[in-house]
Amino acid sequence: VDGALVRGFEARMQPERLASATLYLPTRRAGRLAHGIFLDVLGTDAAILPRIVALGDIDEDELAFSEEVEPGSIAPLDIPPNLGELERRLALARLVAAWAKRPVLSPLVVGGPASTLALAGDLARLIDDMVTRGVDWSALDRLVPDQFDQYWQHTLEFLKIAREYWPAFLAEEKKIEPAARRDMLIEAEAARLTRHHDGPVIAAGSTGSMPSTAKF
């Protein structure tokens, strides 16, 4: 507002200039707080504020109606949809239940539907972590020393649900992982900003812990 952050940009005397700025924050909650802080700083009950966007929650409509995409890049409308969280959990639970019927020396699935759903939730979180960190499933094969090899082989067999059966299921459904879709939208937003933006673009409050946001 006072022009200390971006050289040549000051909005104290011309508050309407804020409309040309874009502010990326880590969460929607941070965005709601920022609205109130801007009003406090401006000393008013209403104002035209910057475009405030939560990283990882990119506006698909704005991307869709933005400029033409570069050759070879992915258009936002071409990004496949993701499964809803409940649909995803139940689909993983069905795969876990099917796997549990296989004979193994040290069963990893014990109990009824509750444990199956719990394992499905664990798998979903692991899948999200692998996608977010950009780690290939083959990295698991190099983690455990030989003295734990027998039990680890059972674990790797179980993780085939996530590394083999689940990708095949998503391909059949023509869907992608929520984390993968988020990263693709962030990449598309970065490409849009690179091509054109009117005013200051500021990312604040993000530690860049996710590779996609760090790159952004």
N, C-alpha and C positions, 0 to 999 in steps of 0.2 A: 504493500500500500504506500509506503513512504519512499520507495525507489531504492532501498538499500540492497535488495537481493539481486535484481536484474538491472544492469546499467541501462539508462534511457527509458526505463518503464516506471512510471509513478502514477498512482491512482488516488492520491489524497484529494487533489484538486479536480480530477476527472474520474470519479468512481466507475463510470461506464466503461472505462478501459479494462476493468477486471474481466469483462465478458470475453475478451480475446485471449485470456490466459487459460491454461489447462493444468490442473493439479492432480497428480496421481498419489494416492494414499494406500496403506496396506489393507484396510478393511472398510466396509460400509459404515461401521460405527465411527471410525476416524473421520469419514466424510461428513457425517452428521455433526460431529463436534466442530469440525472446521467451519461449517455454515454459521454456527453460533459465534465462534471466535471472530469471524470476519465482521459480523454485525456489531460485535462489541468494539472492535478496533475502529470501525467506521462511525460508531456512535449513532446508529440508526436502527429502526425496527424492520426496515426492508431495503434491499439493495440488489442490483444485478451482480451476481457473483461469478467467479471463474467456473469453468466446467470442472467438476470434481468427480474423479473416477476411482473406484476401488480396483487395485491391481488384481488380476485374476477374475474380474467381473466386467470384462470389456463389453461395451455396448455394440451388439451385433448389428442392430439396425443402422447405426451410424457408419459402421464399416461397410455394410451392404450398399449404402447410397453414396459412399465416398468415390474418389476418383477411380479410374480404371486401374486394375492391378498390373504389376509388371509381368512381362512374359516369363513363364516358368514358375511363378509364385502361385500360392493357393488363394483363390477368392474365398471370402467368408461364406458365401452361399454354397460353396463346394465342400465345406467342412462337414463331415457326417455328424449326426446327432449322437448323444450319449444316452446310456440307459439311466432311468430314474433310480434313485438310491434303493428303494424297496425292491424294484424289479431286479436290480443288480444283485442284491443280497440273496433273494430267493433263487435266482439262477445259479449263483455260486453254491448255495446250500444243496440244490439238486445234484450238482457235480460232486460235492463232498459226500452226499449220501450214496451216490453210485460207487464212488471210490471205496467207501467203507465196507462194501460187500465183497471186496477182493481179499483173498487170504494173504495176510502178512504176518511175519514172525512177532512183531511188536506193534500191535494196533495203535494208531494215533487217534482214532475216533472211538470214544467210549460214551455210552449213554444214548439218549434219544434225540428228538428234534431240537431240544434246547442246546445241546452241545454241538449239533450239526450247524445250527444257526450261528453259534458263537465262533466256530471255526471259519465259517463263511465270512463273518465280520473281520476276523484276523487276516484272512486271505485278502479281503478287499483293501485293508490298510496297507498290507505288504505290497500289493500291486500298485497302489497309489504312490508309495515311497519309491518303488523301483522306477516308475514312470517319471516322477518328479525329479529324482536325482539323475535320471538318464543312465541307469545301470542296466546292463544286459543280464538276462537270467543265467547265462553261461558263467557269470562271475561266481555264482554259488558253488560251482563244481570245484573251485580252488580254495574254499574257505576252511575246511576241517582237516586236521591231521589224521594220519592213517589209523591211530589207535581208536578213533571214534568212527571209523569207516562204516562198520556194520549198521549202527544206528543211523548214521547220517544218510546211508543209502535208502533207508526207509523214509527218512524225511524228504529226500530228493524225489522219491517216488510220489509222495504226497504232493509236493510242490509242482508236479507235472500238471496238476489241475490248473495252476495259475500260468505256467509257462507254455503249455501245449493245448490243453482242452479249452481253456478260456479264450485264447485268441481265435481258435477255430469257431467257437460259439459266437463271438463278436462279429467275425467275418460273415457268418451265415445270417446274422441279424442285421448286417450292414450298419453296425454301431461302433463307437470307439470309447475308450476309457474317458471318464470325466477329466482326469488330470491331463491326458493327452490333448483333449479338446481345448482345455484352458490354455495350454502352452501354444497351441496353434493359433488361438485368437490373440494371445499376447504378441506372437510373431507377426500376425497380420496388422495389428495396431501399430507396432514398431515400423512396419513398412509404410503404413499410411502417414505416420508422422515424418518419416524420412523424406517422403515425396513433397509434403506440403503441410505447413501449419501457419496460422496468422500471428499468434502472439507467443509469449513465454510458455515453455513447457517445463514443469517442475515435478520431480519425483521426490517425495519426502517420507521419512519414517520407515522405509523398508531397509532391512539389513541385507537384502540380496541373497538370502540363504537358499532360495530356489534358483537353479541355473537359468530358468527362463526369465525370471524377474531381474536377476543380476545382469543378464545380457540386455534386457530391455533398458 
